[in-house]
Amino acid sequence: MSLTLRVATTILTLFFGAAAIVSASVQVTGPISGGQKGAPSNNPAIDLEAFGYIAEEYFLDGTASAYRLTEGASHDAHGRWLTERESETVPFRTRILVVRPKEAANFNGTIIVHWQNVTAGFELGTVSGGEYLRGYAWVGVSAQSVGVNGFEGPQAAGLRQWDPERYGSLVHPGDAYSYDIFSQAGRAISAGRPRLDNDPMGGLPVARLVAAGASQSASRLRTYINGVHPLERVYDGYIPYIDFASPVPFASDKNGRRTRISSQIRDDLGVPVFVVNSETETMPYYPARQPSTDNFRFWEVPGTAHVSVARSEAATTPGMDSPNWLSYTPVYDAAIRHMHAWLTQGTAPPDLPLIEVAAASGGTPEITRDELGNALGGIRIPEFAVPSAEHRGAGKRVEGGNRFAFLYGYAREFSKQELSALYSDSADFLSKYDAALYRSLFDGALLPEDAAGLRDTAATWAAEALSAP
């Protein structure tokens, strides 16, 4: 038997299928089971039980509206957009993937609500460890049409194609409605949600929602921040990361023409926004740089790429020319914790240096680099501050190779001769590494829990690469 709650009347009824809740305009059904694959798309591949976590999937049914600029308004470069909700509504059915602590005692009250990325034609985004599993809940929202329906044509790989039996009933009306869908997903898991047997949060005492989105999803999230948050105020904070500062104009979802615009985050939100970027985004983001305030922080991690590969696999990754293996993820994990402290204690994250950018002789601005080819400035994680390779955020295209190669950056391992000029032996390297690691911890750019793993990786490399010939 299933339960249906209508907020206005609080009437219990019977509903065919899985348990369902109706709250205002959104109905939550689940947890979902079955299907050809027997598990949700993007289901974490790690042992959640070992962390005291559980993953469940729910469907959301409701009606959504689009948004638009008010008459005479524009997508102001400072983000102070004047917007309104359109009156027309259309039906939708989408899904959320919930990864949460099983016990309330292990929950810190913060949910990271992730706008799932659909650049590849299917959804990207899940939990693979790190800060997400240290007391938070994580919820992935299928906010966009491609994630549900896939690209047009026989190669479509959306949820409906991935598992027709499980996801065949999903309905997405188009990306113009993605923002309202994202708002309704937030309300369905918020502190004010109805509490019935199939509560997606399992009765956890939710206190705050932080919206996060990476790359293409960060563009959507930037549009949401500037144009939707002032009207809806569902989320308590935002983390757009690996963000090109390129929000999506509202009209583009209806006329089918994506126009690139650049915009800062508006400064009158009243909630914190924390942007965390790799070196790949530095130059596209550069025109939108803005000063830190009580509610805004921007971190850049030089030497890292939008997408990274394992160091051991970099030389043999197909369709790539020396992709980057340096990852911004440990800094992103630190940013999540800083956001939690910002919201719970009022402690703003440290204001750290940005990557140095300059224009030579009045030319085009570009990243300033040292004699090794590495960028100056920014958050210098120990693997970069004590270098063993040249790292760049921009990848090299290979004819006939991966079309996203530019996002994978570039890394060139130093020769034995170059390394010997920098470090006398492995002990010298590790001494310098330890000093850089301490500095990153002191600055708050890395978390203490991650230090041992990073140091062990460095020590393993040094023992092999800096040993006597």
Buried (B, 14 or more C-beta within 10 A) or exposed (E): EBBBBBEEEEEEEEBEEBBBBBBEBBBBBBBBEEBEEEBBBBBBEBEBEEBBBBBBBBBBBBBBBBBBBEEEBEBBEBBBBEBBBBEEBBEBBBBBBBBBBBEEEBBBBBBBBBBBBBBEBBBBBBBEEBBBBBBBBBBBBBBBBBBBBBBEEEEBBBBBBBBEEBBEEBEBBBBBBBBBBBBBBBBBBBBEBBEBEBBBBBEBEBBBBBBBBBBBBBBBBBBBBBBBBBEBEBBBBBBBBBBBBBBBBBBBBEEEEEEEBBBBBBBEBEBBBBBBBBBBBBBBBBEBBBEEEEBBBBBBBBBBBBBBBEBEEBEEBEBBBBBBBBBBBBBBBBBBBBBBBBBEEEEBBBEBBBBBBEEEEEEEEEBEBEEEEBBBBBBBBBBBBBBBBBBBBBBBBEEEBBEBBBBBBBBBBBEEEBBEEBBEEBEBBBEBBBEBBEBBBEBBBBBEEBBEEBBEEBBEBBEEBBEEE
